[in-house]
Amino acid sequence: VTIHWQDNPARLDHVMLESDDPSNLANFYCEALRMTQTIQGSLIMVEGAERKLLIGSGSSRKLGFGAYGFDSDAGLTQLRRSLESAGITLDESPSPLFSDHAFSLTDPDNNRLVFGRSTAISNNSAMPARLQHLVVATDEMAPMLDFYAEQLGFAITDRVEDETGDLRACFLNSDGEHHSFAFFKASEKRLDHHAYEAGEWSLIRDWADHLADLDVKIVWGPGRHGPGNNLFFMINDPDGNWVEISAELEQLTLERQVRIWPHGEKALNLWGPGYLRS
């Protein structure tokens, strides 16, 4: 077992976003998601209750890396040994938030993932919105599926397939929630969105009201996703990154089988319009 939602869970700990205006992006997250900022070397860290982002200079709308944390050194070592025995190239961790035992690797689309020990959680009194999942878009589904499900050890929760059986989206789990990572078929390789789990439906309302006070418009939703069954809405940050606020995401059970959804709007939003990536 490399990663397993029960036996060796890995949770999304933090995400690094590149930006051509890091200071402006950091200020947005501080206001919109009620975070505070500090300097971490060449990066800006914005942090709130159970949520951390790193922001650095680079090309806007580009994922620097996604960082997943294990509860123990043993769990992290277990993954490292498995990947090394499979001949997968491992690199040093670029994250200033993980310890020296952390490492990183790139997927077939050159997205960088970092694995380390989970970092300390800030539990201030701000509104809940735990950093929860990361999603990318790809124009080559098969190599990504093989890498994540067969080599890395993420488990498939749900698949979205078109009428010919071609994979259009894949949701994967690494902890006790429906998905901590997913990828969608698109015309290019890119970051799709990252998401925060508020917990309860009423907090979707509270976050929407807070964002309205800041004149931050909802660009999709409120709605309910098919895969994951979670309530959600989406906003854009100043760089154009999609940011999701979610509530009541499905929790995994031992009896849970992989579900196949037909490709279409209803898989993306049971309540209304869905944004199809392809």
ABEGO torsion letter per residue (X at the ends): XABBAAABBBBBABBBBBBABAAAAAAAAAAAAGBBBBBBEABBBBBBBGBBBBBBBEBBGBBABBBBBBABAAAAAAAAAAAAAAGBBBBBBABAABBAABBBBBBAAGBBBBBBBBBBBBBBABBBBBBABBBBBBABAAAAAAAAAAAAGBBBABBBBBAAGBBABBBBBABABABABBBBBBABBBBABBBBBAGBAAAAAAAAAAAAAAGBBBABOBBBBABGGBBBBBBBBAAGBBBBBBBGBBBBBAABBBBBBBBEAAAABAABBBBBAX
